[in-house]
Amino acid sequence: MKVEPKVAMKKLPYVHTIISNAKRMTGGIHHSVFKDYLQNYLNEFCYKLNRRNFQRDMFDGMLKASVCDTWF
């Protein structure tokens, strides 16, 4: 999907922020990024981004997940 530059900030307000945060994480924390591990770095960023609002219930969620989920 292509978005016109004039309406990009209205339709996708956080895209530039998320991309710049991902760049800063890979350059700041890891200091060097190897192509072989790039997907792992991006997976870590996505995990942190998705979990940033769940710190309050993290222990309860982890406990429920360990009791309720089945492992194959």
PDB file of N, H, CA, C and O in Angstrom:
ATOM      1  N   MET A   1       0.838  -1.170   0.000  1.00  0.00           N
ATOM      2  CA  MET A   1       0.000   0.000   0.000  1.00  0.00           C
ATOM      3  C   MET A   1       0.887   1.237   0.000  1.00  0.00           C
ATOM      4  O   MET A   1       1.775   1.378   0.840  1.00  0.00           O
ATOM      5  N   LYS A   2       0.642   2.108  -0.926  1.00  0.00           N
ATOM      6  H   LYS A   2      -0.080   1.994  -1.609  1.00  0.00           H
ATOM      7  CA  LYS A   2       1.414   3.341  -1.020  1.00  0.00           C
ATOM      8  C   LYS A   2       0.579   4.484  -0.453  1.00  0.00           C
ATOM      9  O   LYS A   2      -0.598   4.636  -0.776  1.00  0.00           O
ATOM     10  N   VAL A   3       1.210   5.276   0.392  1.00  0.00           N
ATOM     11  H   VAL A   3       2.167   5.153   0.655  1.00  0.00           H
ATOM     12  CA  VAL A   3       0.531   6.404   1.030  1.00  0.00           C
ATOM     13  C   VAL A   3       1.203   7.689   0.548  1.00  0.00           C
ATOM     14  O   VAL A   3       2.429   7.781   0.503  1.00  0.00           O
ATOM     15  N   GLU A   4       0.408   8.651   0.199  1.00  0.00           N
ATOM     16  H   GLU A   4      -0.589   8.577   0.235  1.00  0.00           H
ATOM     17  CA  GLU A   4       0.932   9.942  -0.237  1.00  0.00           C
ATOM     18  C   GLU A   4       1.672  10.623   0.919  1.00  0.00           C
ATOM     19  O   GLU A   4       1.236  10.526   2.066  1.00  0.00           O
ATOM     20  N   PRO A   5       2.775  11.304   0.636  1.00  0.00           N
ATOM     21  CA  PRO A   5       3.555  11.946   1.704  1.00  0.00           C
ATOM     22  C   PRO A   5       2.769  12.969   2.520  1.00  0.00           C
ATOM     23  O   PRO A   5       3.039  13.141   3.708  1.00  0.00           O
ATOM     24  N   LYS A   6       1.808  13.648   1.909  1.00  0.00           N
ATOM     25  H   LYS A   6       1.588  13.508   0.944  1.00  0.00           H
ATOM     26  CA  LYS A   6       1.043  14.671   2.623  1.00  0.00           C
ATOM     27  C   LYS A   6       0.142  14.071   3.703  1.00  0.00           C
ATOM     28  O   LYS A   6      -0.104  14.711   4.726  1.00  0.00           O
ATOM     29  N   VAL A   7      -0.351  12.855   3.489  1.00  0.00           N
ATOM     30  H   VAL A   7      -0.151  12.335   2.658  1.00  0.00           H
ATOM     31  CA  VAL A   7      -1.272  12.239   4.456  1.00  0.00           C
ATOM     32  C   VAL A   7      -0.611  11.108   5.236  1.00  0.00           C
ATOM     33  O   VAL A   7      -1.270  10.430   6.025  1.00  0.00           O
ATOM     34  N   ALA A   8       0.679  10.902   5.023  1.00  0.00           N
ATOM     35  H   ALA A   8       1.214  11.453   4.382  1.00  0.00           H
ATOM     36  CA  ALA A   8       1.366   9.786   5.682  1.00  0.00           C
ATOM     37  C   ALA A   8       1.358   9.920   7.197  1.00  0.00           C
ATOM     38  O   ALA A   8       1.148   8.931   7.900  1.00  0.00           O
ATOM     39  N   MET A   9       1.582  11.117   7.709  1.00  0.00           N
ATOM     40  H   MET A   9       1.753  11.920   7.138  1.00  0.00           H
ATOM     41  CA  MET A   9       1.625  11.295   9.158  1.00  0.00           C
ATOM     42  C   MET A   9       0.242  11.163   9.790  1.00  0.00           C
ATOM     43  O   MET A   9       0.142  10.861  10.980  1.00  0.00           O
ATOM     44  N   LYS A  10      -0.809  11.379   9.034  1.00  0.00           N
ATOM     45  H   LYS A  10      -0.728  11.624   8.068  1.00  0.00           H
ATOM     46  CA  LYS A  10      -2.165  11.202   9.566  1.00  0.00           C
ATOM     47  C   LYS A  10      -2.552   9.729   9.614  1.00  0.00           C
ATOM     48  O   LYS A  10      -3.193   9.284  10.566  1.00  0.00           O
ATOM     49  N   LYS A  11      -2.164   8.973   8.593  1.00  0.00           N
ATOM     50  H   LYS A  11      -1.643   9.334   7.820  1.00  0.00           H
ATOM     51  CA  LYS A  11      -2.538   7.560   8.530  1.00  0.00           C
ATOM     52  C   LYS A  11      -1.566   6.664   9.295  1.00  0.00           C
ATOM     53  O   LYS A  11      -1.975   5.651   9.861  1.00  0.00           O
ATOM     54  N   LEU A  12      -0.298   7.024   9.316  1.00  0.00           N
ATOM     55  H   LEU A  12       0.034   7.848   8.856  1.00  0.00           H
ATOM     56  CA  LEU A  12       0.734   6.209   9.958  1.00  0.00           C
ATOM     57  C   LEU A  12       1.555   7.070  10.919  1.00  0.00           C
ATOM     58  O   LEU A  12       2.721   7.346  10.637  1.00  0.00           O
ATOM     59  N   PRO A  13       0.989   7.497  12.033  1.00  0.00           N
ATOM     60  CA  PRO A  13       1.674   8.488  12.872  1.00  0.00           C
ATOM     61  C   PRO A  13       2.919   7.978  13.590  1.00  0.00           C
ATOM     62  O   PRO A  13       3.811   8.774  13.883  1.00  0.00           O
ATOM     63  N   TYR A  14       3.013   6.704  13.879  1.00  0.00           N
ATOM     64  H   TYR A  14       2.289   6.058  13.641  1.00  0.00           H
ATOM     65  CA  TYR A  14       4.127   6.214  14.691  1.00  0.00           C
ATOM     66  C   TYR A  14       5.177   5.437  13.901  1.00  0.00           C
ATOM     67  O   TYR A  14       6.110   4.896  14.494  1.00  0.00           O
ATOM     68  N   VAL A  15       5.049   5.371  12.599  1.00  0.00           N
ATOM     69  H   VAL A  15       4.292   5.811  12.117  1.00  0.00           H
ATOM     70  CA  VAL A  15       5.979   4.576  11.788  1.00  0.00           C
ATOM     71  C   VAL A  15       7.402   5.106  11.908  1.00  0.00           C
ATOM     72  O   VAL A  15       8.325   4.322  12.128  1.00  0.00           O
ATOM     73  N   HIS A  16       7.604   6.399  11.771  1.00  0.00           N
ATOM     74  H   HIS A  16       6.854   7.036  11.593  1.00  0.00           H
ATOM     75  CA  HIS A  16       8.945   6.970  11.832  1.00  0.00           C
ATOM     76  C   HIS A  16       9.546   6.815  13.230  1.00  0.00           C
ATOM     77  O   HIS A  16      10.745   6.577  13.374  1.00  0.00           O
ATOM     78  N   THR A  17       8.716   6.951  14.243  1.00  0.00           N
ATOM     79  H   THR A  17       7.742   7.144  14.126  1.00  0.00           H
ATOM     80  CA  THR A  17       9.187   6.788  15.616  1.00  0.00           C
ATOM     81  C   THR A  17       9.645   5.361  15.867  1.00  0.00           C
ATOM     82  O   THR A  17      10.696   5.147  16.471  1.00  0.00           O
ATOM     83  N   ILE A  18       8.879   4.389  15.415  1.00  0.00           N
ATOM     84  H   ILE A  18       8.026   4.563  14.924  1.00  0.00           H
ATOM     85  CA  ILE A  18       9.224   2.986  15.630  1.00  0.00           C
ATOM     86  C   ILE A  18      10.485   2.615  14.862  1.00  0.00           C
ATOM     87  O   ILE A  18      11.342   1.905  15.386  1.00  0.00           O
ATOM     88  N   ILE A  19      10.605   3.088  13.629  1.00  0.00           N
ATOM     89  H   ILE A  19       9.909   3.665  13.204  1.00  0.00           H
ATOM     90  CA  ILE A  19      11.803   2.786  12.842  1.00  0.00           C
ATOM     91  C   ILE A  19      13.043   3.407  13.478  1.00  0.00           C
ATOM     92  O   ILE A  19      14.090   2.763  13.548  1.00  0.00           O
ATOM     93  N   SER A  20      12.936   4.649  13.940  1.00  0.00           N
ATOM     94  H   SER A  20      12.086   5.172  13.883  1.00  0.00           H
ATOM     95  CA  SER A  20      14.102   5.277  14.564  1.00  0.00           C
ATOM     96  C   SER A  20      14.453   4.602  15.888  1.00  0.00           C
ATOM     97  O   SER A  20      15.632   4.497  16.224  1.00  0.00           O
ATOM     98  N   ASN A  21      13.454   4.142  16.646  1.00  0.00           N
ATOM     99  H   ASN A  21      12.496   4.228  16.372  1.00  0.00           H
ATOM    100  CA  ASN A  21      13.736   3.405  17.877  1.00  0.00           C
ATOM    101  C   ASN A  21      14.427   2.082  17.585  1.00  0.00           C
ATOM    102  O   ASN A  21      15.326   1.679  18.323  1.00  0.00           O
ATOM    103  N   ALA A  22      14.023   1.405  16.526  1.00  0.00           N
ATOM    104  H   ALA A  22      13.293   1.732  15.926  1.00  0.00           H
ATOM    105  CA  ALA A  22      14.668   0.138  16.152  1.00  0.00           C
ATOM    106  C   ALA A  22      16.124   0.381  15.744  1.00  0.00           C
ATOM    107  O   ALA A  22      17.008  -0.393  16.112  1.00  0.00           O
ATOM    108  N   LYS A  23      16.372   1.442  14.993  1.00  0.00           N
ATOM    109  H   LYS A  23      15.654   2.070  14.695  1.00  0.00           H
ATOM    110  CA  LYS A  23      17.746   1.772  14.607  1.00  0.00           C
ATOM    111  C   LYS A  23      18.603   2.080  15.826  1.00  0.00           C
ATOM    112  O   LYS A  23      19.748   1.637  15.924  1.00  0.00           O
ATOM    113  N   ARG A  24      18.028   2.851  16.762  1.00  0.00           N
ATOM    114  H   ARG A  24      17.099   3.210  16.682  1.00  0.00           H
ATOM    115  CA  ARG A  24      18.786   3.226  17.955  1.00  0.00           C
ATOM    116  C   ARG A  24      19.081   2.001  18.819  1.00  0.00           C
ATOM    117  O   ARG A  24      20.162   1.902  19.399  1.00  0.00           O
ATOM    118  N   MET A  25      18.130   1.063  18.912  1.00  0.00           N
ATOM    119  H   MET A  25      17.251   1.143  18.441  1.00  0.00           H
ATOM    120  CA  MET A  25      18.360  -0.131  19.709  1.00  0.00           C
ATOM    121  C   MET A  25      19.470  -0.991  19.107  1.00  0.00           C
ATOM    122  O   MET A  25      20.363  -1.452  19.819  1.00  0.00           O
ATOM    123  N   THR A  26      19.408  -1.201  17.804  1.00  0.00           N
ATOM    124  H   THR A  26      18.683  -0.827  17.226  1.00  0.00           H
ATOM    125  CA  THR A  26      20.421  -2.063  17.193  1.00  0.00           C
ATOM    126  C   THR A  26      21.794  -1.412  17.212  1.00  0.00           C
ATOM    127  O   THR A  26      22.798  -2.107  17.370  1.00  0.00           O
ATOM    128  N   GLY A  27      21.861  -0.111  17.057  1.00  0.00           N
ATOM    129  H   GLY A  27      21.045   0.453  16.929  1.00  0.00           H
ATOM    130  CA  GLY A  27      23.145   0.574  17.078  1.00  0.00           C
ATOM    131  C   GLY A  27      23.649   0.870  18.478  1.00  0.00           C
ATOM    132  O   GLY A  27      24.858   0.916  18.707  1.00  0.00           O
ATOM    133  N   GLY A  28      22.734   1.071  19.417  1.00  0.00           N
ATOM    134  H   GLY A  28      21.752   1.033  19.232  1.00  0.00           H
ATOM    135  CA  GLY A  28      23.130   1.465  20.761  1.00  0.00           C
ATOM    136  C   GLY A  28      23.418   0.301  21.692  1.00  0.00           C
ATOM    137  O   GLY A  28      24.423   0.308  22.402  1.00  0.00           O
ATOM    138  N   ILE A  29      22.559  -0.683  21.695  1.00  0.00           N
ATOM    139  H   ILE A  29      21.742  -0.689  21.118  1.00  0.00           H
ATOM    140  CA  ILE A  29      22.720  -1.806  22.612  1.00  0.00           C
ATOM    141  C   ILE A  29      23.735  -2.811  22.077  1.00  0.00           C
ATOM    142  O   ILE A  29      24.612  -3.266  22.811  1.00  0.00           O
ATOM    143  N   HIS A  30      23.614  -3.152  20.816  1.00  0.00           N
ATOM    144  H   HIS A  30      22.902  -2.783  20.220  1.00  0.00           H
ATOM    145  CA  HIS A  30      24.424  -4.231  20.257  1.00  0.00           C
ATOM    146  C   HIS A  30      25.747  -3.748  19.676  1.00  0.00           C
ATOM    147  O   HIS A  30      26.652  -4.559  19.484  1.00  0.00           O
ATOM    148  N   HIS A  31      25.890  -2.483  19.396  1.00  0.00           N
ATOM    149  H   HIS A  31      25.154  -1.824  19.552  1.00  0.00           H
ATOM    150  CA  HIS A  31      27.116  -1.839  18.908  1.00  0.00           C
ATOM    151  C   HIS A  31      27.547  -2.306  17.527  1.00  0.00           C
ATOM    152  O   HIS A  31      28.153  -1.531  16.787  1.00  0.00           O
ATOM    153  N   SER A  32      27.261  -3.522  17.164  1.00  0.00           N
ATOM    154  H   SER A  32      26.769  -4.151  17.766  1.00  0.00           H
ATOM    155  CA  SER A  32      27.528  -3.978  15.804  1.00  0.00           C
ATOM    156  C   SER A  32      26.466  -4.998  15.448  1.00  0.00           C
ATOM    157  O   SER A  32      26.130  -5.875  16.244  1.00  0.00           O
ATOM    158  N   VAL A  33      25.951  -4.870  14.258  1.00  0.00           N
ATOM    159  H   VAL A  33      26.224  -4.158  13.612  1.00  0.00           H
ATOM    160  CA  VAL A  33      24.859  -5.727  13.816  1.00  0.00           C
ATOM    161  C   VAL A  33      25.362  -6.606  12.691  1.00  0.00           C
ATOM    162  O   VAL A  33      25.827  -6.112  11.663  1.00  0.00           O
ATOM    163  N   PHE A  34      25.268  -7.901  12.887  1.00  0.00           N
ATOM    164  H   PHE A  34      24.890  -8.302  13.721  1.00  0.00           H
ATOM    165  CA  PHE A  34      25.680  -8.843  11.857  1.00  0.00           C
ATOM    166  C   PHE A  34      24.454  -9.280  11.062  1.00  0.00           C
ATOM    167  O   PHE A  34      23.377  -9.497  11.618  1.00  0.00           O
ATOM    168  N   LYS A  35      24.636  -9.400   9.778  1.00  0.00           N
ATOM    169  H   LYS A  35      25.510  -9.224   9.326  1.00  0.00           H
ATOM    170  CA  LYS A  35      23.540  -9.751   8.885  1.00  0.00           C
ATOM    171  C   LYS A  35      22.909 -11.093   9.262  1.00  0.00           C
ATOM    172  O   LYS A  35      21.701 -11.274   9.111  1.00  0.00           O
ATOM    173  N   ASP A  36      23.716 -12.023   9.745  1.00  0.00           N
ATOM    174  H   ASP A  36      24.697 -11.876   9.867  1.00  0.00           H
ATOM    175  CA  ASP A  36      23.205 -13.351  10.105  1.00  0.00           C
ATOM    176  C   ASP A  36      22.213 -13.285  11.264  1.00  0.00           C
ATOM    177  O   ASP A  36      21.321 -14.126  11.363  1.00  0.00           O
ATOM    178  N   TYR A  37      22.362 -12.298  12.132  1.00  0.00           N
ATOM    179  H   TYR A  37      23.087 -11.614  12.051  1.00  0.00           H
ATOM    180  CA  TYR A  37      21.530 -12.205  13.334  1.00  0.00           C
ATOM    181  C   TYR A  37      20.525 -11.070  13.276  1.00  0.00           C
ATOM    182  O   TYR A  37      19.903 -10.759  14.292  1.00  0.00           O
ATOM    183  N   LEU A  38      20.347 -10.443  12.127  1.00  0.00           N
ATOM    184  H   LEU A  38      20.853 -10.696  11.303  1.00  0.00           H
ATOM    185  CA  LEU A  38      19.460  -9.293  12.018  1.00  0.00           C
ATOM    186  C   LEU A  38      18.026  -9.645  12.415  1.00  0.00           C
ATOM    187  O   LEU A  38      17.367  -8.858  13.095  1.00  0.00           O
ATOM    188  N   GLN A  39      17.538 -10.803  12.006  1.00  0.00           N
ATOM    189  H   GLN A  39      18.073 -11.443  11.454  1.00  0.00           H
ATOM    190  CA  GLN A  39      16.169 -11.195  12.363  1.00  0.00           C
ATOM    191  C   GLN A  39      16.020 -11.347  13.871  1.00  0.00           C
ATOM    192  O   GLN A  39      14.970 -11.013  14.421  1.00  0.00           O
ATOM    193  N   ASN A  40      17.049 -11.846  14.549  1.00  0.00           N
ATOM    194  H   ASN A  40      17.901 -12.117  14.102  1.00  0.00           H
ATOM    195  CA  ASN A  40      16.997 -11.956  16.008  1.00  0.00           C
ATOM    196  C   ASN A  40      16.918 -10.585  16.665  1.00  0.00           C
ATOM    197  O   ASN A  40      16.184 -10.411  17.637  1.00  0.00           O
ATOM    198  N   TYR A  41      17.662  -9.608  16.150  1.00  0.00           N
ATOM    199  H   TYR A  41      18.259  -9.750  15.360  1.00  0.00           H
ATOM    200  CA  TYR A  41      17.608  -8.250  16.690  1.00  0.00           C
ATOM    201  C   TYR A  41      16.213  -7.654  16.512  1.00  0.00           C
ATOM    202  O   TYR A  41      15.676  -7.025  17.424  1.00  0.00           O
ATOM    203  N   LEU A  42      15.632  -7.858  15.329  1.00  0.00           N
ATOM    204  H   LEU A  42      16.068  -8.369  14.588  1.00  0.00           H
ATOM    205  CA  LEU A  42      14.295  -7.329  15.069  1.00  0.00           C
ATOM    206  C   LEU A  42      13.239  -8.039  15.903  1.00  0.00           C
ATOM    207  O   LEU A  42      12.278  -7.410  16.347  1.00  0.00           O
ATOM    208  N   ASN A  43      13.404  -9.341  16.123  1.00  0.00           N
ATOM    209  H   ASN A  43      14.185  -9.851  15.763  1.00  0.00           H
ATOM    210  CA  ASN A  43      12.477 -10.076  16.992  1.00  0.00           C
ATOM    211  C   ASN A  43      12.528  -9.540  18.417  1.00  0.00           C
ATOM    212  O   ASN A  43      11.493  -9.400  19.069  1.00  0.00           O
ATOM    213  N   GLU A  44      13.725  -9.242  18.898  1.00  0.00           N
ATOM    214  H   GLU A  44      14.565  -9.355  18.368  1.00  0.00           H
ATOM    215  CA  GLU A  44      13.872  -8.676  20.240  1.00  0.00           C
ATOM    216  C   GLU A  44      13.197  -7.316  20.326  1.00  0.00           C
ATOM    217  O   GLU A  44      12.523  -7.021  21.313  1.00  0.00           O
ATOM    218  N   PHE A  45      13.371  -6.485  19.305  1.00  0.00           N
ATOM    219  H   PHE A  45      13.919  -6.724  18.504  1.00  0.00           H
ATOM    220  CA  PHE A  45      12.739  -5.168  19.310  1.00  0.00           C
ATOM    221  C   PHE A  45      11.222  -5.295  19.306  1.00  0.00           C
ATOM    222  O   PHE A  45      10.542  -4.582  20.044  1.00  0.00           O
ATOM    223  N   CYS A  46      10.682  -6.193  18.486  1.00  0.00           N
ATOM    224  H   CYS A  46      11.235  -6.772  17.887  1.00  0.00           H
ATOM    225  CA  CYS A  46       9.225  -6.378  18.433  1.00  0.00           C
ATOM    226  C   CYS A  46       8.691  -6.879  19.763  1.00  0.00           C
ATOM    227  O   CYS A  46       7.627  -6.449  20.208  1.00  0.00           O
ATOM    228  N   TYR A  47       9.417  -7.780  20.397  1.00  0.00           N
ATOM    229  H   TYR A  47      10.282  -8.129  20.036  1.00  0.00           H
ATOM    230  CA  TYR A  47       8.995  -8.283  21.705  1.00  0.00           C
ATOM    231  C   TYR A  47       8.948  -7.148  22.728  1.00  0.00           C
ATOM    232  O   TYR A  47       7.978  -7.021  23.475  1.00  0.00           O
ATOM    233  N   LYS A  48       9.987  -6.333  22.760  1.00  0.00           N
ATOM    234  H   LYS A  48      10.775  -6.436  22.154  1.00  0.00           H
ATOM    235  CA  LYS A  48      10.024  -5.221  23.711  1.00  0.00           C
ATOM    236  C   LYS A  48       8.943  -4.187  23.404  1.00  0.00           C
ATOM    237  O   LYS A  48       8.345  -3.624  24.321  1.00  0.00           O
ATOM    238  N   LEU A  49       8.694  -3.938  22.136  1.00  0.00           N
ATOM    239  H   LEU A  49       9.180  -4.396  21.391  1.00  0.00           H
ATOM    240  CA  LEU A  49       7.676  -2.974  21.740  1.00  0.00           C
ATOM    241  C   LEU A  49       6.286  -3.455  22.135  1.00  0.00           C
ATOM    242  O   LEU A  49       5.468  -2.669  22.612  1.00  0.00           O
ATOM    243  N   ASN A  50       6.019  -4.725  21.940  1.00  0.00           N
ATOM    244  H   ASN A  50       6.683  -5.364  21.552  1.00  0.00           H
ATOM    245  CA  ASN A  50       4.703  -5.265  22.257  1.00  0.00           C
ATOM    246  C   ASN A  50       4.485  -5.422  23.758  1.00  0.00           C
ATOM    247  O   ASN A  50       3.343  -5.379  24.216  1.00  0.00           O
ATOM    248  N   ARG A  51       5.536  -5.602  24.523  1.00  0.00           N
ATOM    249  H   ARG A  51       6.464  -5.637  24.151  1.00  0.00           H
ATOM    250  CA  ARG A  51       5.410  -5.828  25.959  1.00  0.00           C
ATOM    251  C   ARG A  51       5.581  -4.576  26.805  1.00  0.00           C
ATOM    252  O   ARG A  51       5.564  -4.667  28.032  1.00  0.00           O
ATOM    253  N   ARG A  52       5.744  -3.421  26.196  1.00  0.00           N
ATOM    254  H   ARG A  52       5.757  -3.347  25.199  1.00  0.00           H
ATOM    255  CA  ARG A  52       6.052  -2.216  26.970  1.00  0.00           C
ATOM    256  C   ARG A  52       4.924  -1.769  27.885  1.00  0.00           C
ATOM    257  O   ARG A  52       5.184  -1.052  28.851  1.00  0.00           O
ATOM    258  N   ASN A  53       3.694  -2.160  27.626  1.00  0.00           N
ATOM    259  H   ASN A  53       3.483  -2.743  26.841  1.00  0.00           H
ATOM    260  CA  ASN A  53       2.564  -1.742  28.455  1.00  0.00           C
ATOM    261  C   ASN A  53       2.125  -2.797  29.453  1.00  0.00           C
ATOM    262  O   ASN A  53       1.153  -2.576  30.176  1.00  0.00           O
ATOM    263  N   PHE A  54       2.801  -3.931  29.522  1.00  0.00           N
ATOM    264  H   PHE A  54       3.591  -4.110  28.935  1.00  0.00           H
ATOM    265  CA  PHE A  54       2.337  -5.037  30.347  1.00  0.00           C
ATOM    266  C   PHE A  54       3.206  -5.280  31.572  1.00  0.00           C
ATOM    267  O   PHE A  54       3.174  -6.384  32.116  1.00  0.00           O
ATOM    268  N   GLN A  55       3.966  -4.322  32.023  1.00  0.00           N
ATOM    269  H   GLN A  55       3.992  -3.425  31.581  1.00  0.00           H
ATOM    270  CA  GLN A  55       4.878  -4.544  33.141  1.00  0.00           C
ATOM    271  C   GLN A  55       4.145  -4.786  34.449  1.00  0.00           C
ATOM    272  O   GLN A  55       4.653  -5.504  35.311  1.00  0.00           O
ATOM    273  N   ARG A  56       2.986  -4.216  34.617  1.00  0.00           N
ATOM    274  H   ARG A  56       2.573  -3.633  33.917  1.00  0.00           H
ATOM    275  CA  ARG A  56       2.248  -4.337  35.870  1.00  0.00           C
ATOM    276  C   ARG A  56       1.784  -5.778  36.102  1.00  0.00           C
ATOM    277  O   ARG A  56       1.868  -6.277  37.224  1.00  0.00           O
ATOM    278  N   ASP A  57       1.301  -6.444  35.067  1.00  0.00           N
ATOM    279  H   ASP A  57       1.233  -6.038  34.155  1.00  0.00           H
ATOM    280  CA  ASP A  57       0.758  -7.788  35.205  1.00  0.00           C
ATOM    281  C   ASP A  57       1.694  -8.857  34.658  1.00  0.00           C
ATOM    282  O   ASP A  57       1.246  -9.954  34.322  1.00  0.00           O
ATOM    283  N   MET A  58       2.969  -8.561  34.565  1.00  0.00           N
ATOM    284  H   MET A  58       3.333  -7.670  34.838  1.00  0.00           H
ATOM    285  CA  MET A  58       3.898  -9.490  33.932  1.00  0.00           C
ATOM    286  C   MET A  58       4.023 -10.806  34.704  1.00  0.00           C
ATOM    287  O   MET A  58       4.010 -11.877  34.097  1.00  0.00           O
ATOM    288  N   PHE A  59       4.142 -10.741  36.027  1.00  0.00           N
ATOM    289  H   PHE A  59       4.152  -9.871  36.520  1.00  0.00           H
ATOM    290  CA  PHE A  59       4.305 -11.963  36.806  1.00  0.00           C
ATOM    291  C   PHE A  59       3.054 -12.824  36.724  1.00  0.00           C
ATOM    292  O   PHE A  59       3.153 -14.038  36.541  1.00  0.00           O
ATOM    293  N   ASP A  60       1.877 -12.215  36.857  1.00  0.00           N
ATOM    294  H   ASP A  60       1.797 -11.229  37.005  1.00  0.00           H
ATOM    295  CA  ASP A  60       0.636 -12.973  36.772  1.00  0.00           C
ATOM    296  C   ASP A  60       0.465 -13.606  35.393  1.00  0.00           C
ATOM    297  O   ASP A  60       0.035 -14.755  35.286  1.00  0.00           O
ATOM    298  N   GLY A  61       0.797 -12.867  34.346  1.00  0.00           N
ATOM    299  H   GLY A  61       1.146 -11.934  34.433  1.00  0.00           H
ATOM    300  CA  GLY A  61       0.696 -13.403  32.991  1.00  0.00           C
ATOM    301  C   GLY A  61       1.650 -14.561  32.757  1.00  0.00           C
ATOM    302  O   GLY A  61       1.297 -15.544  32.105  1.00  0.00           O
ATOM    303  N   MET A  62       2.860 -14.443  33.290  1.00  0.00           N
ATOM    304  H   MET A  62       3.147 -13.645  33.820  1.00  0.00           H
ATOM    305  CA  MET A  62       3.835 -15.517  33.136  1.00  0.00           C
ATOM    306  C   MET A  62       3.370 -16.762  33.886  1.00  0.00           C
ATOM    307  O   MET A  62       3.515 -17.879  33.390  1.00  0.00           O
ATOM    308  N   LEU A  63       2.814 -16.573  35.074  1.00  0.00           N
ATOM    309  H   LEU A  63       2.696 -15.665  35.478  1.00  0.00           H
ATOM    310  CA  LEU A  63       2.319 -17.691  35.864  1.00  0.00           C
ATOM    311  C   LEU A  63       1.143 -18.372  35.171  1.00  0.00           C
ATOM    312  O   LEU A  63       1.081 -19.600  35.120  1.00  0.00           O
ATOM    313  N   LYS A  64       0.214 -17.585  34.639  1.00  0.00           N
ATOM    314  H   LYS A  64       0.264 -16.587  34.680  1.00  0.00           H
ATOM    315  CA  LYS A  64      -0.923 -18.160  33.908  1.00  0.00           C
ATOM    316  C   LYS A  64      -0.458 -18.901  32.661  1.00  0.00           C
ATOM    317  O   LYS A  64      -0.971 -19.977  32.354  1.00  0.00           O
ATOM    318  N   ALA A  65       0.500 -18.342  31.947  1.00  0.00           N
ATOM    319  H   ALA A  65       0.917 -17.468  32.196  1.00  0.00           H
ATOM    320  CA  ALA A  65       0.994 -18.985  30.726  1.00  0.00           C
ATOM    321  C   ALA A  65       1.684 -20.306  31.039  1.00  0.00           C
ATOM    322  O   ALA A  65       1.562 -21.272  30.287  1.00  0.00           O
ATOM    323  N   SER A  66       2.407 -20.341  32.149  1.00  0.00           N
ATOM    324  H   SER A  66       2.506 -19.556  32.760  1.00  0.00           H
ATOM    325  CA  SER A  66       3.126 -21.582  32.476  1.00  0.00           C
ATOM    326  C   SER A  66       2.167 -22.667  32.963  1.00  0.00           C
ATOM    327  O   SER A  66       2.465 -23.852  32.812  1.00  0.00           O
ATOM    328  N   VAL A  67       1.048 -22.301  33.531  1.00  0.00           N
ATOM    329  H   VAL A  67       0.806 -21.338  33.653  1.00  0.00           H
ATOM    330  CA  VAL A  67       0.088 -23.289  34.044  1.00  0.00           C
ATOM    331  C   VAL A  67      -0.895 -23.719  32.960  1.00  0.00           C
ATOM    332  O   VAL A  67      -1.225 -24.901  32.859  1.00  0.00           O
ATOM    333  N   CYS A  68      -1.361 -22.783  32.156  1.00  0.00           N
ATOM    334  H   CYS A  68      -1.093 -21.823  32.238  1.00  0.00           H
ATOM    335  CA  CYS A  68      -2.450 -23.058  31.209  1.00  0.00           C
ATOM    336  C   CYS A  68      -1.976 -23.614  29.872  1.00  0.00           C
ATOM    337  O   CYS A  68      -2.695 -24.403  29.259  1.00  0.00           O
ATOM    338  N   ASP A  69      -0.822 -23.240  29.412  1.00  0.00           N
ATOM    339  H   ASP A  69      -0.238 -22.599  29.910  1.00  0.00           H
ATOM    340  CA  ASP A  69      -0.383 -23.655  28.076  1.00  0.00           C
ATOM    341  C   ASP A  69       0.115 -25.090  28.095  1.00  0.00           C
ATOM    342  O   ASP A  69       0.659 -25.575  29.087  1.00  0.00           O
ATOM    343  N   THR A  70      -0.090 -25.748  26.965  1.00  0.00           N
ATOM    344  H   THR A  70      -0.532 -25.354  26.159  1.00  0.00           H
ATOM    345  CA  THR A  70       0.416 -27.111  26.801  1.00  0.00           C
ATOM    346  C   THR A  70       1.642 -27.061  25.897  1.00  0.00           C
ATOM    347  O   THR A  70       1.706 -26.247  24.975  1.00  0.00           O
ATOM    348  N   TRP A  71       2.587 -27.908  26.153  1.00  0.00           N
ATOM    349  H   TRP A  71       2.535 -28.569  26.902  1.00  0.00           H
ATOM    350  CA  TRP A  71       3.828 -27.956  25.386  1.00  0.00           C
ATOM    351  C   TRP A  71       3.836 -29.237  24.574  1.00  0.00           C
ATOM    352  O   TRP A  71       3.531 -30.313  25.088  1.00  0.00           O
ATOM    353  N   PHE A  72       4.181 -29.116  23.325  1.00  0.00           N
ATOM    354  H   PHE A  72       4.429 -28.242  22.907  1.00  0.00           H
ATOM    355  CA  PHE A  72       4.234 -30.286  22.440  1.00  0.00           C
ATOM    356  C   PHE A  72       5.648 -30.680  22.164  1.00  0.00           C
ATOM    357  O   PHE A  72       5.890 -31.644  21.438  1.00  0.00           O
TER     358      PHE A  72
END
